[in-house]
């Protein structure tokens, strides 16, 4: 799991993460068995953004998200979307089961 720092969250209601903090990481999808990179902008929700056959490619995608955030390249939702679309992926991202999403969010909260 990686952290990145960037612009301040959109309102004071975002209290789980410190100012401008994001988390990224990878998870192996239980159904497809592909490694998926994910991003959590404020620790509330997790979005899987790429799917890869090998763990190293997924990790590289997750690290590039954190680095782009830290460098200020992801200032708007459009920037995030455009950047995610530019990352190479091996397959369509499949939603994670709710229990896996809950587990990721809990890990983020434990690290905050």
C-alpha positions as YAML, in Angstrom:
chain: A
units: angstrom
residues:
- id: 1
  name: UNK
  ca: [0.00, 0.00, 0.00]
- id: 2
  name: UNK
  ca: [1.31, 3.45, -0.87]
- id: 3
  name: UNK
  ca: [0.44, 6.91, 0.33]
- id: 4
  name: UNK
  ca: [0.54, 10.06, -1.73]
- id: 5
  name: UNK
  ca: [-0.01, 13.66, -0.74]
- id: 6
  name: UNK
  ca: [-1.58, 16.42, -2.79]
- id: 7
  name: UNK
  ca: [-4.31, 19.02, -2.63]
- id: 8
  name: UNK
  ca: [-6.52, 19.44, 0.43]
- id: 9
  name: UNK
  ca: [-9.71, 17.34, 0.53]
- id: 10
  name: UNK
  ca: [-12.84, 19.13, -0.74]
- id: 11
  name: UNK
  ca: [-14.39, 19.80, 2.67]
- id: 12
  name: UNK
  ca: [-13.82, 19.52, 6.40]
- id: 13
  name: UNK
  ca: [-16.11, 16.47, 6.45]
- id: 14
  name: UNK
  ca: [-13.28, 14.29, 5.12]
- id: 15
  name: UNK
  ca: [-11.68, 13.37, 8.42]
- id: 16
  name: UNK
  ca: [-10.28, 9.87, 7.97]
- id: 17
  name: UNK
  ca: [-7.12, 10.89, 6.14]
- id: 18
  name: UNK
  ca: [-4.84, 13.81, 6.77]
- id: 19
  name: UNK
  ca: [-4.92, 16.79, 4.46]
- id: 20
  name: UNK
  ca: [-4.39, 15.80, 0.84]
- id: 21
  name: UNK
  ca: [-3.61, 12.17, 1.56]
- id: 22
  name: UNK
  ca: [-4.47, 9.25, -0.72]
- id: 23
  name: UNK
  ca: [-3.82, 5.56, -0.57]
- id: 24
  name: UNK
  ca: [-3.11, 3.20, -3.43]
- id: 25
  name: UNK
  ca: [-2.40, -0.48, -3.47]
- id: 26
  name: UNK
  ca: [-3.06, -3.81, -5.13]
- id: 27
  name: UNK
  ca: [-5.40, -6.69, -4.45]
- id: 28
  name: UNK
  ca: [-5.86, -10.08, -6.09]
- id: 29
  name: UNK
  ca: [-9.43, -10.38, -7.29]
- id: 30
  name: UNK
  ca: [-10.96, -13.55, -5.84]
- id: 31
  name: UNK
  ca: [-12.90, -14.38, -9.02]
- id: 32
  name: UNK
  ca: [-10.63, -13.39, -11.90]
- id: 33
  name: UNK
  ca: [-7.38, -14.07, -10.03]
- id: 34
  name: UNK
  ca: [-5.97, -10.91, -11.65]
- id: 35
  name: UNK
  ca: [-4.08, -8.31, -9.64]
- id: 36
  name: UNK
  ca: [-5.98, -5.04, -9.51]
- id: 37
  name: UNK
  ca: [-4.54, -1.66, -8.57]
- id: 38
  name: UNK
  ca: [-6.80, 0.55, -6.51]
- id: 39
  name: UNK
  ca: [-6.99, 4.12, -5.26]
- id: 40
  name: UNK
  ca: [-8.72, 5.69, -2.29]
- id: 41
  name: UNK
  ca: [-8.77, 9.46, -2.49]
- id: 42
  name: UNK
  ca: [-10.02, 10.14, 1.02]
- id: 43
  name: UNK
  ca: [-10.18, 6.76, 2.72]
- id: 44
  name: UNK
  ca: [-13.94, 6.50, 2.37]
- id: 45
  name: UNK
  ca: [-14.25, 4.48, -0.83]
- id: 46
  name: UNK
  ca: [-11.89, 2.28, -2.82]
- id: 47
  name: UNK
  ca: [-11.92, 2.18, -6.62]
- id: 48
  name: UNK
  ca: [-10.09, -0.53, -8.54]
- id: 49
  name: UNK
  ca: [-8.58, 1.06, -11.63]
- id: 50
  name: UNK
  ca: [-6.43, -1.50, -13.50]
- id: 51
  name: UNK
  ca: [-6.23, -5.29, -13.80]
- id: 52
  name: UNK
  ca: [-3.00, -7.21, -14.45]
- id: 53
  name: UNK
  ca: [-1.85, -10.77, -14.88]
- id: 54
  name: UNK
  ca: [1.25, -10.20, -12.76]
- id: 55
  name: UNK
  ca: [1.66, -8.58, -9.40]
- id: 56
  name: UNK
  ca: [4.60, -6.39, -10.45]
- id: 57
  name: UNK
  ca: [2.58, -4.62, -13.17]
- id: 58
  name: UNK
  ca: [-0.26, -3.94, -10.73]
- id: 59
  name: UNK
  ca: [2.18, -2.60, -8.15]
- id: 60
  name: UNK
  ca: [3.77, -0.33, -10.76]
- id: 61
  name: UNK
  ca: [0.32, 1.06, -11.65]
- id: 62
  name: UNK
  ca: [-0.51, 1.72, -7.99]
- id: 63
  name: UNK
  ca: [2.83, 3.42, -7.37]
- id: 64
  name: UNK
  ca: [2.40, 5.60, -10.46]
- id: 65
  name: UNK
  ca: [-0.95, 6.80, -9.10]
- id: 66
  name: UNK
  ca: [0.62, 7.79, -5.78]
- id: 67
  name: UNK
  ca: [3.54, 9.50, -7.53]
- id: 68
  name: UNK
  ca: [1.25, 11.45, -9.88]
- id: 69
  name: UNK
  ca: [-0.81, 12.64, -6.90]
- id: 70
  name: UNK
  ca: [2.30, 13.69, -5.01]
- id: 71
  name: UNK
  ca: [3.54, 15.62, -8.07]
- id: 72
  name: UNK
  ca: [0.23, 17.50, -8.29]
- id: 73
  name: UNK
  ca: [-0.82, 15.92, -11.58]
- id: 74
  name: UNK
  ca: [-4.19, 14.77, -10.21]
- id: 75
  name: UNK
  ca: [-5.74, 18.05, -9.07]
- id: 76
  name: UNK
  ca: [-9.24, 17.38, -10.45]
- id: 77
  name: UNK
  ca: [-11.51, 14.40, -11.01]
- id: 78
  name: UNK
  ca: [-10.89, 14.82, -14.73]
- id: 79
  name: UNK
  ca: [-7.12, 14.63, -14.15]
- id: 80
  name: UNK
  ca: [-7.56, 11.41, -12.16]
- id: 81
  name: UNK
  ca: [-9.78, 9.88, -14.84]
- id: 82
  name: UNK
  ca: [-7.43, 10.85, -17.67]
- id: 83
  name: UNK
  ca: [-4.40, 9.51, -15.80]
- id: 84
  name: UNK
  ca: [-6.10, 6.21, -15.00]
- id: 85
  name: UNK
  ca: [-7.08, 5.79, -18.66]
- id: 86
  name: UNK
  ca: [-3.43, 6.28, -19.63]
- id: 87
  name: UNK
  ca: [-2.24, 3.34, -17.49]
- id: 88
  name: UNK
  ca: [-1.81, 0.07, -19.36]
- id: 89
  name: UNK
  ca: [-4.12, -2.70, -18.16]
- id: 90
  name: UNK
  ca: [-4.45, -6.36, -19.16]
- id: 91
  name: UNK
  ca: [-8.21, -6.72, -18.67]
- id: 92
  name: UNK
  ca: [-11.37, -4.98, -17.57]
- id: 93
  name: UNK
  ca: [-11.51, -4.22, -13.88]
- id: 94
  name: UNK
  ca: [-14.07, -6.28, -12.01]
- id: 95
  name: UNK
  ca: [-15.77, -5.01, -8.85]
- id: 96
  name: UNK
  ca: [-14.49, -6.52, -5.64]
- id: 97
  name: UNK
  ca: [-16.90, -8.36, -3.36]
- id: 98
  name: UNK
  ca: [-18.21, -6.13, -0.54]
- id: 99
  name: UNK
  ca: [-16.25, -8.04, 2.14]
- id: 100
  name: UNK
  ca: [-12.96, -7.34, 0.31]
- id: 101
  name: UNK
  ca: [-13.83, -3.65, -0.07]
- id: 102
  name: UNK
  ca: [-14.64, -3.42, 3.63]
- id: 103
  name: UNK
  ca: [-11.32, -5.08, 4.47]
- id: 104
  name: UNK
  ca: [-9.37, -2.58, 2.34]
- id: 105
  name: UNK
  ca: [-11.17, 0.39, 3.88]
- id: 106
  name: UNK
  ca: [-10.47, -0.98, 7.36]
- id: 107
  name: UNK
  ca: [-6.74, -1.31, 6.52]
- id: 108
  name: UNK
  ca: [-6.71, 2.32, 5.35]
- id: 109
  name: UNK
  ca: [-8.41, 3.45, 8.55]
- id: 110
  name: UNK
  ca: [-5.96, 1.41, 10.64]
- id: 111
  name: UNK
  ca: [-3.04, 3.18, 8.94]
- id: 112
  name: UNK
  ca: [-4.53, 6.66, 9.30]
...
